């Protein structure tokens, strides 16, 4: 009980404290919160929508979390970040529980603390995205399976299939397919495919199907092939086969992400892992013996390795995709540190001090630079019933729509529009924001233009009329420092400018 209480205190410090200060960022967080906000305004808790149109990017579970939080706390930063922090806390508790079941309380506790104080986990506990919910449901699927397998208790498989159903409501088919693949590989390593008869029972699939049907069935009935093509086609099949960001599609991507994500624990672990590898290689050469693993180790290895390898093989790569591998890795790493407890305590205490400082001096400025909250505050007094707001920049600022509750057009040239406009089964299908071409700028309306400084000259070459500079949004100190380091000292210190044409 003391350990659980300590983990809850750690969660309050690391995951909840200061979350209300972090602005909603572009491009990802703002899409989730704006979708939930529009669903709330429409009184529709079934069909995600954004910019006034239906939106089939992700399943419903995370939107339900946002809607519940908005109902309880009101629409804002704290409500938006509340459930990611809640699920991050649940992730610590199930890690502690599973580590204790596999080994002992000390390892379970160490694994949970190690997870809480890992950079990627700490970051995602604040991020308004689906991944923490997926982590918990994905992990519950596998943990209840393994405990049922170890205790020969098939009743736990009902919980496993139910958790998988919620994972599918969170992220799509991957919530069933990937845990299933891990279980099959583990059973193959065990030489125990006969156990599938106990696992694949009709009642288990009925429970899974009933949970999944809560949302997928009415969505298919209401929206038909449009839902099937966009959700399953673009956001599942296309994501696996065509890279959204080709620069990240490299073989070492998740090795690098894992090293960064497990900071600061990866620093002592990399050298320890190298030493252990060479010791085992030496043992193999001298005695011809391969290392042996018990069922616990096999399951943890298969869980972590399958997640990392699977997403490495997928074309589209995000830093968040391999989050479900962190729990088995944390338990493995905890076994190493329980014999080095002073080192473990020192790193943990240092991180508990360091991360709140990173929140204040790095995360908050970085979030401010990637949010249009300041722009929204500046343009709100300029808006009336005869105002048209346009944004001319590299990326569309959905957070500006979230903070202003106004329609913001993405201003483009005709050629750019032909390239960016939504096309079926391509990544441009995600460009569902309202567009406006230069020749469509209304002559009889007040126009508020938010311009990235890089686009200012191009803008004034294409528009007519008298424009008044209303204000400038400076770049944050963090962004200026990065530009100074990588691009030299002669970088502009202005992020964007706001002009008005009456």
C-alpha positions as CSV (number, residue, x, y, z in Angstrom):
1,X,0.0,0.0,0.0
2,X,2.9,2.4,0.8
3,X,4.4,1.7,-2.6
4,X,1.1,2.4,-4.4
5,X,0.6,5.7,-2.4
6,X,4.2,6.7,-3.4
7,X,3.5,6.0,-7.1
8,X,0.3,8.2,-6.9
9,X,2.3,11.0,-5.4
10,X,4.9,10.6,-8.1
11,X,2.2,10.8,-10.7
12,X,0.7,14.0,-9.2
13,X,4.1,15.6,-9.3
14,X,5.2,14.4,-12.8
15,X,2.0,14.1,-14.8
16,X,-0.6,16.4,-13.3
17,X,1.3,19.3,-11.9
18,X,1.4,22.3,-14.3
19,X,-0.6,20.6,-17.0
20,X,-3.0,23.5,-17.1
21,X,-0.2,25.8,-18.1
22,X,0.8,23.9,-21.3
23,X,-1.0,25.4,-24.4
24,X,-2.5,23.1,-27.0
25,X,0.0,22.5,-29.7
26,X,-0.1,22.0,-33.4
27,X,-0.3,19.9,-35.5
28,X,-1.6,16.9,-33.5
29,X,-3.0,17.9,-30.2
30,X,-5.1,20.7,-31.7
31,X,-6.8,18.3,-34.0
32,X,-7.9,16.0,-31.2
33,X,-9.2,18.8,-28.9
34,X,-10.9,20.7,-31.8
35,X,-12.7,17.5,-32.8
36,X,-13.9,16.9,-29.3
37,X,-14.9,20.5,-28.9
38,X,-17.0,20.4,-32.1
39,X,-18.6,17.1,-31.1
40,X,-19.5,18.6,-27.7
41,X,-21.0,21.7,-29.5
42,X,-23.0,19.4,-31.8
43,X,-24.2,17.2,-29.0
44,X,-22.9,14.2,-31.0
45,X,-20.8,11.7,-29.0
46,X,-20.6,9.2,-31.9
47,X,-19.3,10.8,-35.1
48,X,-16.0,12.7,-34.8
49,X,-16.1,15.9,-36.7
50,X,-13.7,18.8,-37.4
51,X,-14.1,22.1,-39.3
52,X,-17.8,21.3,-39.6
53,X,-17.3,17.9,-41.4
54,X,-17.1,14.3,-40.3
55,X,-13.6,13.1,-39.5
56,X,-12.5,9.5,-39.5
57,X,-8.9,9.7,-38.3
58,X,-9.1,7.8,-35.0
59,X,-11.7,5.7,-33.2
60,X,-13.9,7.1,-30.5
61,X,-12.3,6.2,-27.2
62,X,-10.0,9.1,-26.7
63,X,-12.7,11.6,-27.9
64,X,-15.0,10.2,-25.2
65,X,-12.3,10.8,-22.7
66,X,-12.0,14.4,-23.8
67,X,-15.7,14.9,-23.9
68,X,-16.1,13.6,-20.3
69,X,-13.2,15.9,-19.2
70,X,-14.8,18.9,-20.9
71,X,-18.1,18.1,-19.2
72,X,-16.5,17.9,-15.8
73,X,-13.8,20.7,-16.0
74,X,-14.8,22.8,-18.9
75,X,-13.0,23.1,-22.2
76,X,-9.3,24.0,-21.6
77,X,-5.8,22.8,-21.2
78,X,-6.2,21.0,-17.9
79,X,-9.3,19.1,-19.1
80,X,-7.5,18.2,-22.4
81,X,-4.5,16.8,-20.5
82,X,-6.4,15.1,-17.7
83,X,-7.0,11.6,-19.0
84,X,-3.5,11.2,-20.6
85,X,-2.2,11.8,-17.0
86,X,-4.8,9.4,-15.6
87,X,-3.9,6.6,-17.9
88,X,-0.2,7.3,-17.3
89,X,-0.9,6.7,-13.7
90,X,-2.8,3.5,-14.4
91,X,0.2,2.5,-16.5
92,X,2.5,2.8,-13.5
93,X,0.1,0.8,-11.3
94,X,-0.3,-2.1,-13.7
95,X,3.5,-2.1,-14.2
96,X,4.0,-2.4,-10.4
97,X,1.3,-5.1,-10.2
98,X,2.7,-7.2,-13.1
99,X,6.3,-6.8,-12.0
100,X,5.3,-7.9,-8.5
101,X,3.4,-10.9,-9.9
102,X,6.4,-12.0,-12.1
103,X,9.1,-11.4,-9.6
104,X,8.6,-9.4,-6.4
105,X,7.5,-6.0,-5.0
106,X,10.9,-4.5,-5.2
107,X,11.2,-5.2,-9.0
108,X,7.6,-4.1,-9.6
109,X,8.1,-0.9,-7.7
110,X,11.5,-0.2,-9.4
111,X,9.9,-0.9,-12.9
112,X,7.1,1.6,-12.2
113,X,9.4,4.3,-11.0
114,X,11.7,3.7,-13.9
115,X,8.8,4.1,-16.3
116,X,7.5,7.3,-14.6
117,X,11.0,8.9,-14.8
118,X,11.7,7.9,-18.5
119,X,11.6,10.9,-20.8
120,X,9.2,9.5,-23.4
121,X,6.7,8.2,-20.9
122,X,6.8,11.6,-19.0
123,X,6.3,13.5,-22.2
124,X,3.3,11.3,-23.4
125,X,1.7,11.6,-19.9
126,X,1.1,15.3,-20.9
127,X,0.4,14.9,-24.6
128,X,-3.2,15.1,-25.8
129,X,-3.0,12.0,-28.0
130,X,-4.3,8.4,-27.9
131,X,-1.1,6.6,-26.9
132,X,-1.4,6.5,-23.1
133,X,-4.9,5.0,-23.4
134,X,-3.6,2.5,-25.9
135,X,-0.7,1.6,-23.7
136,X,-2.9,0.7,-20.8
137,X,-5.5,-1.4,-22.8
138,X,-2.7,-3.0,-24.9
139,X,-0.8,-4.0,-21.7
140,X,-3.9,-5.2,-19.9
141,X,-4.6,-7.5,-22.9
142,X,-1.2,-9.1,-22.6
143,X,-0.9,-9.1,-18.8
144,X,-4.3,-10.8,-18.3
145,X,-3.5,-13.3,-21.0
146,X,-0.1,-14.2,-19.4
147,X,-1.5,-14.4,-15.9
148,X,-4.3,-16.7,-17.2
149,X,-1.8,-18.8,-19.0
150,X,0.5,-19.1,-15.9
151,X,-2.4,-19.9,-13.6
152,X,-4.3,-22.0,-16.1
153,X,-7.3,-19.7,-15.5
154,X,-9.1,-19.2,-18.9
155,X,-11.6,-16.8,-17.2
156,X,-8.8,-14.1,-17.3
157,X,-9.0,-14.4,-21.1
158,X,-12.4,-12.7,-21.0
159,X,-10.7,-9.7,-19.5
160,X,-7.9,-9.9,-22.1
161,X,-10.3,-9.9,-25.0
162,X,-12.4,-7.1,-23.4
163,X,-9.2,-5.0,-23.0
164,X,-8.3,-5.7,-26.6
165,X,-11.8,-4.5,-27.6
166,X,-11.2,-1.2,-25.9
167,X,-7.7,-0.9,-27.5
168,X,-9.5,-1.3,-30.9
169,X,-11.9,1.5,-29.9
170,X,-8.7,3.6,-29.1
171,X,-6.4,3.0,-32.0
172,X,-8.1,0.6,-34.5
173,X,-7.4,-3.0,-35.6
174,X,-3.8,-2.8,-34.3
175,X,-5.3,-3.1,-30.8
176,X,-6.3,-6.7,-31.6
177,X,-3.8,-7.7,-34.3
178,X,-0.5,-6.8,-32.5
179,X,-1.3,-8.3,-29.0
180,X,-2.6,-11.4,-30.9
181,X,0.7,-11.7,-32.8
182,X,2.7,-11.4,-29.6
183,X,0.6,-14.1,-28.0
184,X,1.1,-16.4,-31.0
185,X,4.9,-15.9,-31.1
186,X,5.1,-16.5,-27.4
187,X,3.1,-19.8,-27.6
188,X,5.3,-20.9,-30.6
189,X,8.4,-20.3,-28.5
190,X,6.8,-22.3,-25.7
191,X,5.8,-25.0,-28.1
192,X,2.3,-24.8,-26.8
193,X,0.0,-24.1,-29.7
194,X,-2.5,-26.5,-28.1
195,X,-3.3,-23.7,-25.6
196,X,-5.0,-21.8,-28.4
197,X,-8.1,-23.9,-27.8
198,X,-8.5,-22.4,-24.4
199,X,-7.8,-18.9,-25.7
200,X,-9.9,-18.9,-28.9
201,X,-13.3,-19.6,-27.3
202,X,-16.6,-18.3,-28.7
203,X,-17.5,-16.3,-25.6
204,X,-14.1,-14.5,-25.7
205,X,-14.7,-13.3,-29.2
206,X,-18.3,-12.4,-28.4
207,X,-17.1,-10.1,-25.6
208,X,-14.6,-8.6,-28.0
209,X,-17.1,-8.1,-30.8
210,X,-19.7,-6.6,-28.5
211,X,-17.3,-3.9,-27.3
212,X,-16.0,-3.1,-30.7
213,X,-19.5,-3.0,-32.2
214,X,-20.5,-0.2,-29.7
215,X,-18.9,2.3,-32.1
216,X,-17.9,0.5,-35.4
217,X,-21.3,-0.9,-36.1
218,X,-23.3,2.4,-35.9
219,X,-20.5,4.3,-37.7
220,X,-20.6,1.8,-40.6
221,X,-24.4,2.0,-40.7
222,X,-24.5,5.8,-40.6
223,X,-21.5,6.7,-42.8
224,X,-21.1,3.6,-45.0
225,X,-18.2,3.3,-47.3
226,X,-16.9,6.8,-46.6
227,X,-16.1,5.6,-43.1
228,X,-14.6,2.3,-44.2
229,X,-12.4,3.9,-46.9
230,X,-11.1,6.7,-44.8
231,X,-10.7,4.9,-41.5
232,X,-9.5,1.5,-42.6
233,X,-8.0,2.6,-45.9
234,X,-6.1,5.8,-45.2
235,X,-5.6,5.8,-41.5
236,X,-4.7,2.1,-41.2
237,X,-3.6,0.5,-44.5
238,X,-1.9,3.6,-45.9
239,X,-0.2,4.3,-42.6
240,X,1.4,0.9,-42.7
241,X,2.4,0.9,-46.4
242,X,3.2,4.5,-47.4
243,X,5.4,6.7,-45.2
244,X,3.8,9.9,-44.2
245,X,7.3,11.3,-43.3
246,X,9.8,9.5,-45.5
247,X,12.8,11.0,-43.7
248,X,12.0,9.0,-40.6
249,X,11.7,5.7,-42.5
250,X,15.2,4.5,-41.6
251,X,16.3,1.2,-40.1
252,X,17.8,2.7,-36.9
253,X,14.8,5.0,-36.1
254,X,13.4,3.1,-33.1
255,X,16.8,2.2,-31.8
256,X,17.5,5.9,-31.5
257,X,14.0,6.7,-30.2
258,X,14.4,4.0,-27.5
259,X,17.7,5.4,-26.4
260,X,16.2,8.9,-26.1
261,X,12.9,7.8,-24.8
262,X,14.5,5.9,-21.8
263,X,16.6,8.9,-20.8
264,X,18.2,9.1,-18.2
265,X,18.1,5.3,-17.7
266,X,19.5,4.5,-21.1
267,X,22.9,6.1,-20.2
268,X,24.0,3.4,-17.7
269,X,22.1,0.7,-19.5
270,X,23.7,1.0,-22.9
271,X,27.2,0.2,-21.5
272,X,25.7,-2.6,-19.3
273,X,24.0,-4.1,-22.3
274,X,27.1,-4.1,-24.4
275,X,29.1,-5.8,-21.6
276,X,26.4,-8.4,-21.1
277,X,26.3,-9.1,-24.8
278,X,30.1,-9.7,-25.0
279,X,30.0,-11.9,-21.9
280,X,27.3,-14.1,-23.4
281,X,29.1,-14.2,-26.7
282,X,32.3,-15.3,-24.9
283,X,30.3,-18.0,-23.1
284,X,28.9,-19.3,-26.4
285,X,32.4,-19.4,-28.0
286,X,34.0,-21.2,-25.0
287,X,31.2,-23.6,-24.0
288,X,28.8,-23.6,-27.0
289,X,25.9,-22.7,-24.8
290,X,23.1,-20.4,-25.8
291,X,21.3,-18.4,-23.1
292,X,18.2,-20.0,-21.7
293,X,15.0,-18.1,-20.7
294,X,12.1,-19.0,-18.5
295,X,8.5,-18.3,-19.5
296,X,8.5,-14.8,-17.8
297,X,11.6,-13.7,-19.7
298,X,10.3,-15.2,-23.0
299,X,7.0,-13.3,-22.7
300,X,8.7,-10.0,-21.9
301,X,11.2,-10.4,-24.7
302,X,8.5,-11.3,-27.3
303,X,6.3,-8.4,-26.1
304,X,9.0,-5.8,-26.4
305,X,10.7,-7.1,-29.5
306,X,7.5,-7.7,-31.5
307,X,6.3,-4.2,-30.9
308,X,9.6,-2.6,-31.9
309,X,10.2,-4.8,-35.0
310,X,6.6,-4.5,-36.2
311,X,6.6,-0.7,-36.2
312,X,10.1,-0.6,-37.6
313,X,8.7,-2.6,-40.6
314,X,5.8,-0.2,-41.0
315,X,6.3,2.7,-43.5
316,X,5.1,5.5,-41.3
317,X,7.0,6.0,-38.1
318,X,6.1,8.1,-35.1
319,X,8.1,8.4,-31.8
320,X,5.0,7.3,-29.9
321,X,4.3,4.0,-31.7
322,X,6.6,1.8,-29.6
323,X,5.3,3.1,-26.3
324,X,3.6,-0.3,-25.6
325,X,7.1,-1.9,-25.5
326,X,8.1,0.3,-22.5
327,X,6.5,-1.8,-19.8
328,X,8.3,-5.1,-20.5
329,X,11.5,-3.2,-21.0
330,X,11.0,-1.4,-17.7
331,X,10.5,-4.7,-15.9
332,X,13.7,-6.2,-17.5
333,X,15.7,-3.0,-16.6
334,X,14.4,-3.1,-13.0
335,X,15.9,-6.5,-12.5
336,X,19.3,-4.9,-13.4
337,X,18.9,-2.0,-11.0
338,X,17.6,-3.9,-7.9
339,X,21.1,-5.1,-7.4
340,X,22.4,-1.5,-7.8
341,X,19.9,0.2,-5.6
342,X,21.9,3.3,-4.7
343,X,22.5,4.1,-8.3
344,X,18.8,3.5,-9.0
345,X,17.6,5.8,-6.1
346,X,20.1,8.5,-7.2
347,X,18.9,8.6,-10.8
348,X,15.2,8.4,-9.7
349,X,15.5,11.3,-7.2
350,X,17.5,13.4,-9.7
351,X,14.9,12.8,-12.4
352,X,12.1,13.8,-10.0
353,X,13.8,17.1,-9.6
354,X,14.9,17.5,-13.2
355,X,11.6,16.8,-15.0
356,X,9.6,19.6,-13.3
357,X,12.5,22.0,-14.3
358,X,12.3,20.7,-17.9
359,X,8.6,21.3,-17.8
360,X,9.0,24.9,-16.8
361,X,12.1,25.8,-18.8
362,X,11.9,23.6,-21.9
363,X,8.4,22.0,-22.4
364,X,6.4,25.2,-21.7
365,X,8.4,27.4,-24.1
366,X,8.4,24.6,-26.7
367,X,4.7,24.2,-26.5
368,X,4.1,28.0,-26.7
369,X,6.2,28.1,-29.9
370,X,4.1,25.3,-31.4
371,X,0.8,26.7,-30.5
372,X,-1.3,29.6,-31.9
373,X,-2.7,30.6,-28.5
374,X,-0.8,33.9,-28.6
375,X,-2.0,34.6,-32.1
376,X,-5.6,33.8,-31.0
377,X,-5.4,36.2,-28.1
378,X,-4.2,39.0,-30.4
379,X,-6.8,38.5,-33.1
380,X,-9.8,38.0,-30.9
381,X,-10.4,41.8,-30.3
382,X,-10.3,42.3,-34.1
383,X,-13.1,39.9,-34.9
384,X,-16.6,41.0,-35.7
385,X,-19.5,39.6,-37.9
386,X,-17.8,40.9,-41.0
387,X,-14.4,39.4,-40.5
388,X,-12.6,36.8,-42.6
389,X,-9.5,35.2,-41.0
390,X,-6.8,33.6,-43.1
391,X,-3.5,31.9,-42.3
392,X,-0.6,31.8,-44.7
393,X,2.2,29.5,-43.5
394,X,3.8,26.1,-43.8
395,X,1.3,24.4,-41.5
396,X,-2.4,25.0,-40.7
397,X,-2.9,26.3,-37.1
398,X,-5.8,24.2,-35.8
399,X,-5.0,25.5,-32.3
400,X,-6.1,29.0,-33.5
401,X,-9.5,27.6,-34.3
402,X,-9.6,25.9,-30.9
403,X,-8.8,29.1,-29.1
404,X,-10.9,31.5,-31.1
405,X,-14.0,29.4,-32.1
406,X,-13.7,31.1,-35.5
407,X,-13.3,29.7,-39.0
408,X,-9.7,30.1,-40.2
409,X,-9.0,29.6,-43.9
410,X,-5.7,28.1,-45.1
411,X,-4.6,30.6,-47.8
412,X,-2.9,29.0,-50.8
413,X,-2.1,29.6,-54.4
414,X,-4.0,27.7,-57.1
415,X,-1.0,25.4,-57.7
416,X,-0.6,24.7,-54.0
417,X,-4.2,23.9,-53.7
418,X,-4.0,21.3,-56.5
419,X,-1.2,19.7,-54.6
420,X,-2.7,19.9,-51.2
421,X,-6.4,19.3,-51.8
422,X,-7.7,16.0,-50.4
423,X,-7.4,13.0,-52.7
424,X,-8.6,9.5,-51.8
425,X,-6.1,7.0,-50.5
426,X,-3.3,9.5,-50.2
427,X,-2.0,11.5,-47.2
428,X,-3.6,14.6,-48.7
429,X,-6.9,13.2,-47.6
430,X,-6.0,14.5,-44.1
431,X,-6.2,18.1,-45.4
432,X,-9.8,18.7,-44.4
433,X,-9.3,22.3,-43.2
434,X,-11.1,25.1,-45.1
435,X,-9.0,26.4,-48.0
436,X,-9.1,29.8,-49.7
437,X,-7.2,30.8,-52.8
438,X,-5.8,34.3,-53.2
439,X,-8.3,35.3,-55.9
440,X,-11.1,34.2,-53.5
441,X,-10.3,36.8,-50.8
442,X,-13.5,38.7,-50.3
443,X,-13.5,42.4,-51.2
444,X,-16.4,43.4,-48.9
445,X,-15.0,42.0,-45.7
446,X,-12.5,42.9,-43.1
447,X,-9.6,40.4,-43.5
448,X,-7.3,39.4,-40.7
449,X,-4.2,37.7,-42.0
450,X,-1.8,35.7,-39.8
451,X,1.5,35.4,-41.8
452,X,4.6,33.4,-41.0
453,X,7.5,35.7,-41.5
454,X,8.9,33.4,-44.2
455,X,5.7,33.9,-46.2
456,X,5.3,37.7,-45.8
457,X,6.9,38.8,-49.0
458,X,5.0,36.2,-51.0
459,X,1.8,37.3,-49.5
460,X,2.2,41.0,-50.5
461,X,3.1,40.0,-54.0
462,X,-0.3,38.4,-54.4
463,X,-2.7,40.7,-52.6
464,X,-3.9,44.3,-53.1
465,X,-5.3,46.9,-50.8
466,X,-4.0,48.7,-47.7
467,X,-2.8,46.4,-45.0
468,X,-2.1,47.5,-41.4
469,X,0.3,45.7,-39.2
470,X,-1.5,44.9,-35.9
471,X,1.2,43.0,-34.1
472,X,4.0,40.5,-34.1
473,X,4.4,37.2,-32.3
474,X,8.0,36.7,-31.2
475,X,9.8,33.4,-31.4
476,X,10.4,31.9,-28.0
477,X,13.9,31.9,-26.5
478,X,14.2,28.2,-27.0
479,X,13.5,28.4,-30.8
480,X,15.8,31.3,-31.1
481,X,18.6,29.4,-29.3
482,X,18.1,26.4,-31.6
483,X,18.3,28.6,-34.7
484,X,21.3,30.4,-33.4
485,X,23.1,27.0,-32.8
486,X,22.2,25.4,-36.1
487,X,21.7,28.3,-38.5
488,X,23.9,31.1,-37.2
489,X,23.2,34.4,-35.5
490,X,21.4,36.3,-38.2
491,X,18.0,34.6,-37.8
492,X,14.8,36.6,-37.5
493,X,13.3,36.7,-34.0
494,X,9.7,37.0,-35.2
495,X,7.4,33.9,-35.6
496,X,4.5,35.5,-37.4
497,X,2.8,38.9,-38.1
498,X,-0.8,39.8,-38.0
499,X,-2.2,42.3,-40.6
500,X,-5.7,43.7,-41.1
501,X,-7.3,45.0,-44.3
502,X,-10.5,46.9,-43.6
